[in-house]
Amino acid sequence: MTQATYRLVVDLHIDADEFVRLYSGSATTVVAQARSGLRVQFPAGALRPFVLHNGIHGVFEIVIDEHNKLQSVARIG
């Protein structure tokens, strides 16, 4: 039996100060609207590899499994 995965494309624009608040624990999740219109919520720590001096900006693919567990986050644009 194969496990179903769902791929959502989101545009993220989180400035550096906002990400520090997310990552420091005052908020632990990111909520974003996918281009498909669906809302996705995932741990802020998943974005850590993508933080630059000005924050996180770009187009990302969020992959979740059939149990709504985050599988991966990748910058695609």
VEXKEFI-877943 format. One line per field, with one value per residue (C-alpha): residue number from 1; residue in three letters; z, y negated, x. Coordinates in steps of 0.02 Angstrom, whole numbers, plus 50000, padded with zeros to 5 digits. Layout:
<pts>
resi = c(NUM; ...);
resn = c(ala; ...);
pz = c(Z; ...);
py = c(Y; ...);
px = c(X; ...);
</pts>
This chain:
<pts>
resi = c(1; 2; 3; 4; 5; 6; 7; 8; 9; 10; 11; 12; 13; 14; 15; 16; 17; 18; 19; 20; 21; 22; 23; 24; 25; 26; 27; 28; 29; 30; 31; 32; 33; 34; 35; 36; 37; 38; 39; 40; 41; 42; 43; 44; 45; 46; 47; 48; 49; 50; 51; 52; 53; 54; 55; 56; 57; 58; 59; 60; 61; 62; 63; 64; 65; 66; 67; 68; 69; 70; 71; 72; 73; 74; 75; 76; 77);
resn = c(met; thr; gln; ala; thr; tyr; arg; leu; val; val; asp; leu; his; ile; asp; ala; asp; glu; phe; val; arg; leu; tyr; ser; gly; ser; ala; thr; thr; val; val; ala; gln; ala; arg; ser; gly; leu; arg; val; gln; phe; pro; ala; gly; ala; leu; arg; pro; phe; val; leu; his; asn; gly; ile; his; gly; val; phe; glu; ile; val; ile; asp; glu; his; asn; lys; leu; gln; ser; val; ala; arg; ile; gly);
pz = c(50000; 49953; 50065; 49992; 49993; 49958; 49882; 49915; 49841; 49954; 49936; 50097; 50149; 50331; 50386; 50498; 50657; 50632; 50607; 50767; 50860; 50776; 50810; 50987; 51043; 51058; 50908; 50853; 50692; 50525; 50442; 50256; 50114; 49970; 49792; 49781; 49916; 50053; 50219; 50284; 50458; 50497; 50625; 50608; 50633; 50462; 50384; 50476; 50327; 50221; 50336; 50261; 50338; 50278; 50331; 50223; 50052; 49904; 49836; 49932; 49909; 50068; 50066; 50193; 50211; 50221; 50410; 50386; 50448; 50371; 50260; 50181; 50137; 49983; 49901; 49721; 49669);
py = c(50000; 49831; 49681; 49531; 49364; 49192; 49053; 48874; 48720; 48568; 48394; 48343; 48170; 48170; 48031; 48070; 47998; 48098; 48259; 48229; 48219; 48380; 48473; 48410; 48492; 48350; 48432; 48606; 48629; 48544; 48534; 48496; 48504; 48615; 48557; 48687; 48594; 48723; 48665; 48757; 48751; 48817; 48798; 48637; 48735; 48816; 48648; 48628; 48683; 48544; 48394; 48253; 48086; 48011; 48158; 48290; 48243; 48352; 48490; 48654; 48829; 48903; 49092; 49174; 49355; 49431; 49400; 49214; 49235; 49125; 49223; 49086; 48903; 48850; 48682; 48691; 48510);
px = c(50000; 50072; 50057; 49967; 50056; 49989; 50092; 50044; 50128; 50135; 50207; 50294; 50350; 50403; 50520; 50668; 50590; 50431; 50529; 50628; 50462; 50404; 50564; 50590; 50430; 50305; 50221; 50272; 50175; 50160; 49990; 49988; 49864; 49916; 49892; 49753; 49658; 49687; 49758; 49911; 49986; 50160; 50301; 50401; 50561; 50537; 50582; 50746; 50855; 50778; 50808; 50910; 50958; 50793; 50684; 50601; 50537; 50492; 50385; 50387; 50318; 50246; 50223; 50109; 50057; 49884; 49885; 49922; 50101; 50233; 50350; 50455; 50472; 50570; 50600; 50542; 50553);
</pts>
